[in-house]
Amino acid sequence: MISEEEIQELSSLNLAIAVRANYGYDFGSIREARDLLMKHDLLQSSRYVFINSSMLNIASHGFGQDAFLDALANQSCGDDLLGITGSFEDRSYHIQTYFFSVSSKLFESKAFGRFLGDYIRGLKVTKESPRLYAIKNGELKLTRFAISQGMSVGTLLFNGGFPTIEDYELMKELSGSLAKYLHVDFVGQRTKLHSLIDDFSSEWMPSAGLQFNPSQSCWALLMAKGFLFIKREALELSDSRSIHAPSVCAMITPLMHQLGISLPAWSDLNYLPKILFAPKAKSGS
């Protein structure tokens, strides 16, 4: 829950804040935000940007200083639905909604209002878990909805869903150069350094029969391309959903060192004492 002190600080920046129960997950929040904007006659933007609370800010300095944020907010963007990445998870290509934007044409349409209304009504009667319902009927259906309305969809990275040959070469180069930043003292006596490098080199590549979620499996590739946010559950060793956590926790600090990314004092990574991070990487020579 956001504190009164934080609300006051945000209010001083001319930001409107809505505090609500987490009913309906992402799309419950989107519906309420849309209703509030309509109620107060504030639908005046040509672009609406959505950032999921599951995202941690590693080192982004925000709009005006972050190419990804600025691209999402670009008023001349040609896509009505634009995300960072897309995915074929659950056998259906869709724009991932952890970080995305929509045009006013989409957001303010009556059809989108009905889409959100149907989502909430279905949530009230579903026998599925709220989280699973949100994924199936929110994230997975949004792309199909946009296309059904004759609207365009796209991503800033991996347009088409999968990394490219150039991405493979970049990861190969990173894997080779990261070895000099790793030392057994930094990753634990029981961890084999070559095993870490092998995992780092291959975990991001789609494998037959496995679900492919770029927001987690491609965390290092996203960072190398300048996307300075990361999914929280990718760092949570206690979360059974995150098969990448051991590799991420061990490699994130060395990777940032290799890429020349400084950790700001306000970085979300500094406020997560329960998450295991590798100690500072030794400098390579």
Buried (B, 14 or more C-beta within 10 A) or exposed (E): EEEEEEEEEEEEEEEEEEEEEEEBBBBBBBBBBBEEBEEEEEEEBEBBBBBBEBBBBBBBEEEEEBEBBEEBBBEEBEBBBBBBBBBBBEEEBBBBBBBBBBBBBBBBBEEBBEBBEEBBEEBEEBEEEBEEBBBBBBBBBBBEBBEEBEBBBBBBBBEEBBBEEEBBEBBEEBBEEBBBBBEEEBBEEEBEBEEBBEBBBEBBBBEEEEBBBBBBBBBBBBBBBEBBBBBBBBBBEEEEEBBBBBBBBBBBBBBBBBBEBEBBEEBBBEEBEEBBBBEEBBEEE
